């Protein structure tokens, strides 16, 4: 299998299946297409067009099959590797895990827009300003913390459904955002974020992201240089 991704410092969607594969110990080859621009004539779009008609990363390639959506990739991996137990085994917990992943997939637009993933950066002053000025971001953060707290209480931690699952991989980029923008978190959430950061798959992604040293101005709404 191959997983096609973008820059690790910036590409939150690429991070999800990469962390999932790494953490689950599933062998794959990484293919990184560097972001250069997102215009139709960019090198990034030209290279990706040969792989997926959707024109976005990530893309999973397994022999003659191409899967180009993060949730679809997660579901495919869960079915292909049932022994890895990527979803919770209990049916009700599994439905809940799918629900929170789907909510992340389609929601939290204000948080994602105002707090783009940028692992290398430290922007606490931006975080404080955005939280003070953007009610929609505050609402997203409140919903996020409420969701996580409920799951940690229900399943006993240390991760959202006890053991590692697709849900933790799905929220790993959010953990990166909260750190970059120094969003204040309650103690139980801080403990969860620490545990996520210590996952070998997440730690490996972060190391690679920091090693890129690739400053892309169109991915940097808050800085003109690193």
Residue pairs with C-beta under 8 A, 6 or more apart in sequence:
1 26
1 27
1 28
1 29
1 60
1 61
1 62
2 28
2 29
2 30
2 31
2 60
2 61
2 62
3 14
3 17
3 18
3 21
3 28
3 29
3 30
3 31
3 58
3 59
3 60
3 61
4 31
4 32
4 33
4 48
4 51
4 52
4 57
4 58
4 59
4 60
4 61
5 11
5 14
5 18
5 30
5 31
5 32
5 33
5 57
5 58
6 14
6 32
6 33
6 34
6 35
6 44
6 57
6 58
7 32
7 34
7 35
7 209
7 212
7 214
7 216
7 219
8 14
8 15
8 18
8 32
8 119
8 205
8 208
8 209
8 212
9 117
9 118
9 119
9 120
9 209
9 210
9 212
9 214
10 35
10 116
10 117
10 118
10 216
10 219
11 35
11 57
11 58
11 117
12 112
12 116
12 117
12 173
12 176
12 177
13 56
13 57
13 58
13 70
13 173
14 57
14 58
15 117
15 172
15 173
15 176
15 205
16 58
16 70
16 74
16 169
16 170
16 172
16 173
17 58
17 60
17 70
17 73
17 74
17 77
17 169
18 30
18 58
18 201
18 205
19 169
19 172
19 199
19 201
19 202
19 205
20 73
20 74
20 77
20 86
20 166
20 169
20 201
21 28
21 77
21 201
22 200
22 201
22 204
22 205
23 164
23 169
23 199
23 200
23 201
23 202
24 77
24 81
24 84
24 86
24 164
24 201
25 84
26 77
26 81
26 84
33 44
33 47
33 48
33 57
34 44
34 214
35 44
35 216
35 218
35 219
36 42
36 43
36 44
36 216
37 43
37 44
37 45
37 218
38 44
38 45
38 218
39 45
45 55
48 55
48 56
48 57
48 59
49 55
51 59
51 61
51 66
52 59
52 66
52 68
53 68
54 68
54 69
56 68
58 68
58 70
58 73
59 66
59 67
59 68
60 66
60 67
60 68
60 73
60 76
60 77
61 67
62 76
62 80
67 73
67 76
70 105
70 170
71 101
71 102
71 105
74 86
74 101
74 166
74 169
74 170
77 84
77 86
78 84
78 86
78 87
78 166
85 163
85 165
86 165
86 166
87 94
87 97
87 98
87 165
87 166
88 94
88 96
88 97
88 161
88 162
88 163
88 165
93 155
93 161
96 151
96 161
97 160
97 161
97 165
97 166
97 167
100 147
100 151
100 160
100 167
100 170
101 166
101 167
101 170
103 147
104 170
104 171
104 174
105 170
107 140
108 140
108 143
108 144
108 174
109 136
109 140
110 134
110 136
110 137
110 139
110 140
111 137
111 140
111 141
111 144
111 174
111 177
112 177
114 130
114 134
114 137
115 127
115 130
115 137
115 177
115 178
115 180
115 181
115 183
116 177
116 219
116 221
117 173
117 176
117 177
117 180
118 180
118 219
118 220
119 176
119 180
119 206
119 209
119 210
120 209
120 210
120 212
120 213
120 226
121 180
121 220
121 222
121 223
121 226
122 180
122 182
123 180
123 181
123 182
123 222
123 223
124 181
124 182
126 181
126 222
127 180
127 181
127 182
127 183
128 182
130 137
130 181
131 137
131 138
131 141
131 183
141 183
144 174
145 185
145 186
145 189
148 160
148 171
148 188
148 189
148 192
149 186
149 188
149 189
151 160
151 161
151 167
152 160
152 188
152 192
155 161
155 162
156 162
157 191
157 192
157 195
158 191
158 192
158 195
159 165
159 167
159 168
159 192
159 195
159 196
160 167
160 168
160 171
160 192
161 167
161 168
164 199
168 196
168 199
169 201
171 196
172 196
172 199
172 202
172 205
175 193
175 196
175 197
175 202
176 206
177 183
178 185
178 193
179 193
179 197
185 193
196 202
197 203
197 206
213 226
215 225
215 226
217 224
